[in-house]
Amino acid sequence: MSLTKPRTMPGVLELLPLEQIAFQSTLDIIRRNFERFGFLPVETPAIELSDVLLTKTGGETERQVYFVQSTGSLKQGDEPELALRFDLTVPLARYVAEHEHQLQFPFRRYQMQRVYRGESAQRGRFREFYQCDIDVIGKDALSVRFDAELPAVIHGIFSELAIGPFTIQMNNRKLMRGFFERAGVIDPEQQSLVLREVDKIDKRGEQYVRDTLIGEHFKLPLDAVTQILAFIAQRSCGHDDAIAKLDALGGGNALLETGVAELKEVLAFVRALGVPEANYAINFSIARGLDYYTGTVYETTLNDHPQIGSICSGGRYENLASHYTKSKLPGVGISIGLTRLFWQLREAGLIGMAQSSVQAMIALMDEADLPKYVELATQLRAAGINTEVQLEPKKLGKQFQYASKAGIRFVLVLGEDEIANGTVSVKDMPRELQYQVSRAELAKTLRVEIEQLAAMPKGLAP
């Protein structure tokens, strides 16, 4: 019988165990910070009804959707009734509309699940990937204060991940649209197109944006383009500088003035929430190209690795579930594309080798003493220490080698002398230390060592 070559489809991230532990640790840090700010967990099915899922899509997004069909429906030639979710926002809109009368508003939800998208096969683009989202949904209205709370959540997550200095860059879409109006770009549709081009400036450069806005498609006056480029080039350095730049924009346009007032309120509350000035700034080029956003927008970048791009983004939207309910449900949210971020951090050398979730391994010294090893393992597990027992006879050196490769920190040796003395020999593999502990004190001693390690910075950096 011929063998089938084992392989995965392009666009998926499959990790080895110690890498998976690092990935799970990242998920745990994100979840812990979401919950720390009072967000509640939600999960939605990976498969949604096609007509519900695709209500708000079109164009490129719809071409990337994976439809789901049974063998029977394929034979009958039926249109697919089911599809895999391509993000977590549309399922959230459906969820809130469906459970509207059972939820408490403002509704604070977090969701950490896989999504599926038919991306073209290339490095760093994934067809299956984790998204980690939080949103606050209001009913009829939602205070701009919630916009300020999300940067505090972002700061908590990336401080704990310890992957280097980062900046939460903020802007406001009302402010941008108001500035465009004042510069002579009045038509809302044309404003949306200009916003999309402005959002490309970091990737394409100023000259590209200038040529595009002056070119055949836009035909904007040179004076308007000059004003827009000068505006979007501004970045703040410190809280007071951010306020000064907002004040310098002046007035003369109601939408601009509203956007300035909102962003000032956000900045004041971000500061009150204890986010250090070094970790947030205004950047008037941040637009988040989707028309979905209506107010505050965010992008977070690593200062030392700008090539990675945004590691967390989001913003304010006016009405989450307009396609599913007549209720007005404004909200604000952020999203971390964790699979892509993890891959990028690994490529940049910012992720070190994780320790195994197995904290101790008991070596097999003598087959006759196996019941004693199992008994010791049971005691350690009851004390909260993840313990593995070697069940196959190998030379002691081979057992140490196994533990080292598997990332297990402690190897416990219970030989003839240790059994007679009521002790256990402990080999601390990373520190290359060996010492004896009384069996009665073993669990407590290991617990202290494990807790000392847990108290160290949680970062993923090597």
Secondary structure as the mmCIF struct_conf table of DSSP 4:
data_model
#
loop_
_struct_conf.conf_type_id
_struct_conf.id
_struct_conf.beg_label_comp_id
_struct_conf.beg_label_asym_id
_struct_conf.beg_label_seq_id
_struct_conf.end_label_comp_id
_struct_conf.end_label_asym_id
_struct_conf.end_label_seq_id
HELX_LH_PP_P HELX_LH_PP_P1 SER A 2 PRO A 6
TURN_TY1_P TURN_TY1_P1 PRO A 10 GLY A 11
HELX_RH_AL_P HELX_RH_AL_P1 PRO A 17 ARG A 36
TURN_TY1_P TURN_TY1_P2 PHE A 37 GLY A 38
STRN STRN1 LEU A 40 PRO A 41
BEND BEND1 ALA A 46 ALA A 46
STRN STRN2 ILE A 47 LEU A 49
HELX_RH_AL_P HELX_RH_AL_P2 SER A 50 LEU A 53
TURN_TY1_P TURN_TY1_P3 LEU A 54 LYS A 56
TURN_TY1_P TURN_TY1_P4 GLY A 59 GLY A 59
HELX_RH_AL_P HELX_RH_AL_P3 GLU A 60 ARG A 63
TURN_TY1_P TURN_TY1_P5 GLN A 64 GLN A 64
HELX_LH_PP_P HELX_LH_PP_P2 VAL A 65 TYR A 66
STRN STRN3 PHE A 67 VAL A 68
HELX_RH_AL_P HELX_RH_AL_P4 THR A 71 GLN A 76
TURN_TY1_P TURN_TY1_P6 GLY A 77 GLY A 77
HELX_LH_PP_P HELX_LH_PP_P3 ASP A 78 PRO A 80
STRN STRN4 LEU A 82 LEU A 84
BEND BEND2 PHE A 86 PHE A 86
BEND BEND3 LEU A 88 LEU A 88
HELX_RH_AL_P HELX_RH_AL_P5 THR A 89 GLU A 98
TURN_TY1_P TURN_TY1_P7 HIS A 99 HIS A 99
HELX_RH_3T_P HELX_RH_3T_P1 GLU A 100 GLN A 102
BEND BEND4 LEU A 103 LEU A 103
BEND BEND5 PHE A 105 PRO A 106
STRN STRN5 PHE A 107 TYR A 116
BEND BEND6 ALA A 121 ALA A 121
TURN_TY1_P TURN_TY1_P8 ARG A 123 GLY A 124
BEND BEND7 ARG A 127 ARG A 127
STRN STRN6 GLU A 128 ILE A 137
BEND BEND8 LYS A 139 ASP A 140
TURN_TY1_P TURN_TY1_P9 VAL A 144 VAL A 144
HELX_RH_AL_P HELX_RH_AL_P6 ARG A 145 LEU A 161
TURN_TY1_P TURN_TY1_P10 ALA A 162 ALA A 162
BEND BEND9 GLY A 164 GLY A 164
STRN STRN7 PHE A 166 ASN A 172
HELX_RH_AL_P HELX_RH_AL_P7 ARG A 173 ARG A 182
TURN_TY1_P TURN_TY1_P11 ALA A 183 GLY A 184
HELX_RH_AL_P HELX_RH_AL_P8 PRO A 188 VAL A 198
TURN_TY1_P TURN_TY1_P12 ASP A 199 LYS A 200
HELX_RH_AL_P HELX_RH_AL_P9 ILE A 201 ARG A 204
HELX_RH_AL_P HELX_RH_AL_P10 GLU A 206 ILE A 214
BEND BEND10 GLY A 215 GLY A 215
TURN_TY1_P TURN_TY1_P13 GLU A 216 PHE A 218
HELX_RH_AL_P HELX_RH_AL_P11 LEU A 222 ILE A 232
TURN_TY1_P TURN_TY1_P14 ALA A 233 ALA A 233
STRN STRN8 ARG A 235 ARG A 235
BEND BEND11 GLY A 238 GLY A 238
HELX_RH_AL_P HELX_RH_AL_P12 HIS A 239 ALA A 248
TURN_TY1_P TURN_TY1_P15 LEU A 249 LEU A 249
BEND BEND12 GLY A 252 GLY A 252
HELX_RH_AL_P HELX_RH_AL_P13 ALA A 254 ALA A 272
TURN_TY1_P TURN_TY1_P16 LEU A 273 GLY A 274
HELX_RH_3T_P HELX_RH_3T_P2 GLU A 277 ASN A 279
STRN STRN9 TYR A 280 ILE A 282
STRN STRN10 ASN A 283 ASN A 283
TURN_TY1_P TURN_TY1_P17 PHE A 284 SER A 285
BEND BEND13 GLY A 289 LEU A 290
TURN_TY1_P TURN_TY1_P18 ASP A 291 TYR A 292
STRN STRN11 TYR A 293 LEU A 302
TURN_TY1_P TURN_TY1_P19 ASN A 303 ASP A 304
HELX_RH_3T_P HELX_RH_3T_P3 PRO A 306 ILE A 308
BEND BEND14 ILE A 311 ILE A 311
STRN STRN12 CYS A 312 TYR A 317
BEND BEND15 GLU A 318 GLU A 318
TURN_TY1_P TURN_TY1_P20 LEU A 320 TYR A 324
BEND BEND16 LYS A 326 SER A 327
STRN STRN13 GLY A 331 GLY A 337
HELX_RH_AL_P HELX_RH_AL_P14 LEU A 338 GLU A 347
TURN_TY1_P TURN_TY1_P21 ALA A 348 GLY A 349
HELX_LH_PP_P HELX_LH_PP_P4 MET A 353 SER A 356
BEND BEND17 SER A 357 SER A 357
STRN STRN14 ALA A 360 ILE A 362
HELX_RH_3T_P HELX_RH_3T_P4 GLU A 367 ASP A 369
HELX_RH_AL_P HELX_RH_AL_P15 LEU A 370 ALA A 382
TURN_TY1_P TURN_TY1_P22 ALA A 383 GLY A 384
STRN STRN15 THR A 387 VAL A 389
BEND BEND18 GLU A 392 GLU A 392
HELX_RH_AL_P HELX_RH_AL_P16 LEU A 396 ALA A 406
TURN_TY1_P TURN_TY1_P23 GLY A 407 GLY A 407
STRN STRN16 PHE A 410 VAL A 413
HELX_RH_AL_P HELX_RH_AL_P17 GLU A 416 ASN A 421
TURN_TY1_P TURN_TY1_P24 GLY A 422 GLY A 422
STRN STRN17 THR A 423 ASP A 428
TURN_TY1_P TURN_TY1_P25 MET A 429 GLU A 432
STRN STRN18 LEU A 433 SER A 438
HELX_RH_AL_P HELX_RH_AL_P18 ARG A 439 ALA A 455
BEND BEND19 MET A 456 MET A 456
#
